[in-house]
Amino acid sequence: MRLGRIAHPDGICFAIIEGDSDDPQSDKLVAKEIAGTPYTTPEPTGREWKLNEVRLLAPTLPTKVVALGRNYADHVAEVFKESAESLPPTIFIKPSTAVIGPEAPIKIPDFATKVEFEGELAVVISKVSKNIDPENWQDHVLGFTICNDVSSRDLQFQDGQWARAKGIDTFCPIGPWIQTDLNALDLDDHKINAYLTHEGKREQKQDSNTNQMIVKMGGILAEISQSMTLLPGDVITTGSPAGTAPMYDGDRIEVEIPKVGILANPIENA
C-alpha cells in the first residue's frame, strides 16, 4: 500500500494512492481519502480523485527528521576527500520547517552559494519508539519514502556543524508517498537514482545502490533511538550515495527509488 497526503478541492487529507506507476504525474494513479491518519488502520471515506488533479504534499508531518551522514563510502570520498574508515557515519537533525513535498520549489537564499542535492532512502516511524532492537526494526516503521537532503556545502564546511547548512527552509523535500510494504525493497541490493535538469539538459547524477550503506537499517534505527525518542511520523534518512551535484535557479531535481517512487522539485532563488 502507498499512503500519501494531498490537498484537494475541499481541504487536506491522507489518502491511499492506487495505480500501477511510480510517477506521481501519471494519469493512472488515484488518491482515495482515508479518515484520520496513517498510524492506525486506514479507513477509506469513499471520496477519491485522480492524483494528477490534486496536489501531493509531504506524506508526513514529522516532529523531526533524523539523518545519518557519511553512510556511503563513495560519498565520503566525494565530498570530504577522506576514507570512510577515517570519517565514520554521523547523526544530525533537519528541522520540520525544512520539509516540503513533491513539486514544491527548493528555494536557495543568497547566503548559500554551493547548494547540492542528496537523494536518500528514508523511513517513516509508525509509533513511539525508544531503544529499537535492530533485528525488529520493521515493528517501528510505517514504510519507506524518499528524502532529498539538500545541503549548502559552503556553510557545511564553514560552520563545522551541519544545522544551518542542511536546515534552511525548503531544504528537506520528502515524498512522493509512503510505501508500506517493507518487503518490497531488497535493502541489500536496491537502486537509488537522481536526475538533474540544468539548462534544459537532463543528466543522471546518482546511480547507486543500497548495498553500499555502511550502517544498515536496523543499526541506524537502533543507534538513533538510543539517544532520542522517535514519534509517529518522524523521518529517518539513511545517507546519500555519491553523485551529488550543485543546483541552480531554474534547475529541476528528480530522485527515483524503484518501488518507492519519484520525488521531483524545481529550484528557485529565494
C-alpha positions, 0 to 999 in steps of 0.5 A: 500500500502507498499512503500519501497526503494531498490537498484537494478541492475541499481541504487536506487529507491522507489518502491511499494512492492506487495505480500501477506507476511510480510517477506521481504525474501519471494519469493512472494513479488515484488518491482515495481519502482515508479518515484520520491518519496513517498510524492506525488502520486506514479507513477509506471515506469513499471520496477519491480523485485522480492524483494528477488533479490534486496536489501531493504534499509531504506524506508526513508531518514529522516532529523531526527528521533524523539523518545519518551522514557519511553512510556511503563510502563513495560519498565520503570520498566525494565530498570530504576527500577522506576514507570512510574508515577515517570519517565514520557515519554521523547523526544530525537533525533537519528541522520540520520547517525544512520539509516540503513535498513533491513539486514544491520549489527548493528555494536557495537564499543568497547566503548559500552559494554551493547548494547540492542535492542528496537523494536518500532512502528514508523511513517513516516511524509508525509509533513511539519508539525508544531503544529499537532492537535492530533485528525488529526494526520493521515493528517501528516503521510505517514504510519507506519514502524518499528524502532529498537532503539538500545541503549548502556545502559552503556553510557545511564546511564553514560552520563545522556543524551541519544545522544551518547548512542542511536546515534552511527552509525548503531544504528537506523535500520528502515524498512522493508517498509512503510505501508500506510494504517493507518487503518490497525493497531488497535493502541489500541490493536496491537502486537509488537514482537522481536526475538533474535538469540544468539548462534544459539538459537532463543528466543522471547524477546518482546511480547507486545502490543500497548495498553500499550503506555502511550502517544498515537499517536496523543499526541506524534505527537502533543507534538513533533511538538510543539517544532520542525518542522517535514519534509517529511520523518522524523521518529517518534518512539513511545517507546519500550515495555519491553523485551529488551535484550543485543546483541552480535557479531554474534547475529541476531535481528528480530522485527515483527509488524503484518501488518507492517512487519519484520525488521531483522539485524545481529550484528557485532563488529565494 
